[in-house]
Amino acid sequence: MSDQICDLMTRDNLRWKWITLPSGERVYDVSLSRCDGRATVSFRGQDESLHQTILNHLQGILQRDRQRRSDIAKRAAETRARRTENKTRYYADAYLRGLFGLSAETPAFQPTAECRICGKKIRDSESKSRGIGPECWSNVLQVAECMAKIKAEAKAT
Ligand SMILES: [Zn+2]
């Protein structure tokens, strides 16, 4: 059975209902506190000889936990980047087809206070009426330019 983190109190004070050591031995009411950069461990029983083993074990758990969180964050960032790219392409294509400015007929291009690509708040009225913030809009234009070039080259050959 895996170790169970029961209570994440603060960054500097973690508690477990129980943990299972590599030896198979189970230790209850374990807590790990950090004070002045020093980690201290307490657990039910207070068998002094187990201190270092428990400390090493907990640090292993925390290390794996950090790794897992950073993997999740990385995957989330990749997903966001892919979505942004897809949206940018979508609006670049719409731009090339002259769909901007037809806001009444095309709900996707109606004015909004949040960028349709990145979701950030938009401040200037020109961007608001476009529904895309200045940074994302400059990306849209770049992508549109590339798309136009590719289309032109495809026609020429
Ligand atoms: Zn944006």
Residues whose N, C-alpha, C, O or C-beta is under 5 A from the ligand:
A	BS01	ZN	C115 I117 C118 G119 G133 C136
